[in-house]
Amino acid sequence: MLTTSNTEGGGIASLPIGIASEDPEQVDAARQLAHQLSLPLLNPPLDRSTIALVLNAQRLEIRHPELGSPLFIDFVKGAMGYRRRRGEGRQQPLARAIGLKGGACPDVLDATAGLGRDAFVLASLGCQVLLVEQSPIVRALLDDGLERARQAPETAPVATRMTSIQANAIDWMAKLSAQDLPEVVYLDPMYPERTKSALVKKEMRLLRALVGKSENVFLLLEGALKCARQRVVVKRPRLASPVAGLKPDFAIESKNTRFDVYLTRKRSKTP
Ligand SMILES: C[S@@+](CC[C@H](N)C(=O)[O-])C[C@H]1O[C@@H](n2cnc3c(N)ncnc32)[C@H](O)[C@@H]1O
């Protein structure tokens, strides 16, 4: 049985994961998803011994008593909906780091898609975003959130600019042919606790439990630098050192975060 891959954080780490549905009409779909993800089908009632991916008519969510309320991806309402309505625009640090100056709308390969929040921000500013996520479970949650976003009139135009795939981005980037190289590669690797926000903490704790820390950040950066036609952007905690000590061309800081920007166009011209 698949278990969470990480031993950090105690609690839910190392628990087995399964799929369940409490809705008789969704049991077949749950069985299919269990087969697709090679996870066992669990019978409700769910208990503390398992992390459950629960499929109901509304959504796919992840549950465990320690997580409090269930976790699911919601681009329409919640924090993402608020961010979209507030329309932080092209002046926000992420947008500036990606290079959204004036009318520029580069296509972005988000090589560490996770819960898709940064990708959604970029897509809402007009970028086409390919989201690459290594974890099949996280990708299933992501696709569920994207599907609901495609069905809501207020988010459909944004969601249609987002495509997700499940792959190790290091391998994926290495196989891209010249005509498919993205203008920008965005990396947001998992790093130790970086914010005190309870919500983010809970989500990040779950992500860490599901996928572990990113052990391959250097390889991700190396692959990204080879394949981005314009730039690579790496999200870091504000005070952390750059990945592998590789100094960026410039950085854009916000309160807790720093975006390190590596200009690959400039690099490829220098001998
Ligand atoms: C911190 S999360 C990204 C959060 C995301 N930026 C967001 O806004 O929701 C990091 C994610 O990168 C994924 N990841 C790490 N290494 C990867 C790789 N080599 N290929 C694909 N995904 C990877 C992890 O599985 C995890 O889901």
The ligand as an ORCA input file, in Angstrom:
! r2SCAN-3c Opt
* xyz 0 1
  C       6.007     23.786     -3.003
  S       5.092     22.787     -4.089
  C       4.669     23.920     -5.380
  C       3.526     24.804     -5.003
  C       2.974     25.563     -6.194
  N       3.928     26.533     -6.699
  C       1.672     26.223     -5.876
  O       1.549     27.443     -6.114
  O       0.749     25.532     -5.403
  C       6.293     21.788     -4.872
  C       5.699     20.724     -5.786
  O       6.721     20.362     -6.717
  C       6.617     18.998     -7.001
  N       7.916     18.547     -7.545
  C       9.127     18.502     -6.905
  N      10.080     18.017     -7.715
  C       9.473     17.764     -8.910
  C       9.928     17.245    -10.157
  N      11.193     16.882    -10.344
  N       9.027     17.114    -11.166
  C       7.733     17.483    -10.993
  N       7.241     17.955     -9.828
  C       8.090     18.108     -8.802
  C       6.245     18.385     -5.662
  O       5.641     17.106     -5.850
  C       5.300     19.433     -5.089
  O       3.960     19.120     -5.403
*
